Amino acid sequence: AQMIDLSVPFNGNRSVFIARARVGSDKDNLSEIIGCCEVIEERIVISQEQKNSPRIRAIIENLAVDEKFRRQGVGKALLEAVQENVQTWIPFHGDIFAQVEADNLNAKEFFTGNNFEVV
């Protein structure tokens, strides 16, 4: 699979990673999207005293892999691309958070299997 970073400027940092797989023969040079992951920078003001220095965190908002390509390392490759990219953001983010629906057991298993903790 080929990984593509589509960084989208906004008030902070935002990146969308696209995983592609080759379709057909090499001479066709065709590919299809088999997964994607979006990560954003969120600034949180905890108190009025900290208004000028908000807490900043990276959040994975969406991570999706085509059902035909699940459990083949595509999600892990997307997650690794996110982790590498977030390190280039200033200031450096020590933690990355993932938003997961409470009843999405597959996503919870995926993230905890990749060293994320439930908070």
Phi, psi and omega in degrees: 000147179256137180254132179235132177258118176251089181282130183243117181290142172201192182286078185133212179243144176208132176224145174237125180255135181241130174256130180238151175235143179293140179240135179077203183276164179300326182290336179288331180053043179252149176215160177233151177285127181244353179188160176206158180211132179245132178230138180233163173260128179244133178253125183242126174262114184277326180212164179300326179295332182261015185304322182274352177223075183291158173284132183245135178218153177264135182230127171279115181268325182217135171216120182222141177228134177307136184307325181293341185247008179289152180062030177235012177093001181291313179299318179296319178296321176296315180298318178296322177296319177298311182300320178292318181293317183298331179295340179274347180287150179244130357285162180301136178264122178280327182238147173241134179253153176234131176272120183229134176298142184303327183263008180270081185295324179297318179294318178300316179296319180299309184292317179294328176290347178246034172069024171269151178249147176281127177237000000 
